Amino acid sequence: MSRKAFTPISLRGLELKNCFIKTATFEGMSKKGVPDDRLFDLHASMAANDVALTTVAYGSVNEDGLTHEDQMVIDDSAIPHLEKLADAVHEKGGKISIQLTHCGYFTRSTRYQSKKPLGPSKTLNKYGLMRGRPYSKSMSKEDITRTTADFARAALISLRCGFDAVEVHMGHGYLLSQFLSPAINKRNDEYGGSLENHMRFSLEVIQAIRSEVGEEFPILCKMNMEDDFQQGFTLTECIKAVQMLDEHGVDAVILSGGFTSRTPFYLMRGEIPLKEMVESETNYMQKLALRFFGRSIIKKYEFAENFFLDQAKQVRQSTKMPLVYVGGIISSQGIEEVMDAGFDMIAIGRALIAEPDFIKKIKENTEHRSPCDQCNICVGYLEKNGMKCVL
Ligand SMILES: Cc1cc2nc3c(=O)[nH]c(=O)nc-3n(C[C@H](O)[C@H](O)[C@H](O)COP(=O)(O)O)c2cc1C
């Protein structure tokens, strides 16, 4: 196993014991926004098992940013929970980050401030169709300014609660990613048209966060290399966008892909857990639609170890800024390959859901492979029972 992977790393002065990040995987452990013991245990166990930086998800920057009700809003009400999370992880010798996000138009939440879901442009919101939230509203300049301030406030709260870093979610079809996607962003103002304009909102968010948290606090961004549909965000655009993030003082970029409302399994690959998704669905009409049309609506992508590596290498060749690889890490050989390709850090999802001690196991035994078979039932039951591996 590569010694490099276990060498300590410094990210804007934050000392990390190795290169491994527990990537953001919405845990589904915060009923009505209040986390239960499982959330604290999960992140403490990551720290206890040699994950250098564990990432809490979903940290909505305001109520409009919730995809549904059972997620945390990072405002004053979250302070006691965030403090407890940070303490639990620090006690075990780890570091903790939170993914700050806003869902844009992709919502079915009944907790919101704006009457209509917010997005770059007016769009049909299939996800919220049966909850009376069928169309998004094109965000006004005031909506953008207010949301930018909410990102900055959420980052400051996280810092004050003892978090070691924040991750801005610019990928997977959430709000900032909707602004980046030419298929979704049809604006004619300074936030639409060119890549520079599509990036404007994200860069304003980063600047606002930086001015709140100061110069010593790491900011990571997770973004798409590709949306994977026509007129979606492309790898060429990603390469230029990473350059802009570097110029704006972002400390590391996590390279992913896919769009939750259109190509949800592009970011994970493997089986579509349709049976479990149907069981978890609480809306009768949506349940029927999923049962009968699910197979034809949801596109399947075959899993391969390190499935994003070819694209990620192209970004790697274009910049010297710290880059985090994510996608299909299941073995020490795979990790070796990613380190050899020059990535600074590695983020892992399902292998750590299946085995919280995956890092320890591969360190002790280079032949070890994750038992995760990408059944993705951890995703299927997420909203019903919380994230859990069924193996
Ligand atoms: C149960 C589950 C929940 C996820 N939730 C999020 C999320 O909240 N935010 C995010 O950026 N990615 C999310 N993802 C995607 C992962 O962060 C990661 O990009 C993807 O699973 C690929 O990594 P892996 O092959 O190591 O699992 C989720 C994945 C899973 C399996």
The ligand as an ORCA input file, in Angstrom:
! r2SCAN-3c Opt
* xyz 0 1
  C     -26.108      6.731      0.669
  C     -25.440      7.784     -0.147
  C     -25.760      9.140      0.073
  C     -25.091     10.140     -0.653
  N     -25.342     11.454     -0.348
  C     -24.550     12.422     -0.893
  C     -24.631     13.763     -0.432
  O     -25.403     14.100      0.475
  N     -23.807     14.672     -1.011
  C     -22.908     14.332     -1.995
  O     -22.180     15.190     -2.482
  N     -22.828     13.074     -2.442
  C     -23.595     12.106     -1.908
  N     -23.433     10.812     -2.303
  C     -22.394     10.490     -3.324
  C     -21.067     10.182     -2.636
  O     -20.568     11.292     -1.916
  C     -19.991      9.738     -3.646
  O     -19.741     10.821     -4.513
  C     -20.411      8.499     -4.427
  O     -21.058      7.557     -3.591
  C     -19.201      7.814     -5.071
  O     -18.283      7.393     -4.088
  P     -18.148      5.839     -3.645
  O     -18.006      5.032     -4.895
  O     -16.914      5.819     -2.783
  O     -19.394      5.471     -2.890
  C     -24.119      9.788     -1.630
  C     -23.835      8.434     -1.859
  C     -24.469      7.448     -1.130
  C     -24.086      6.015     -1.381
*
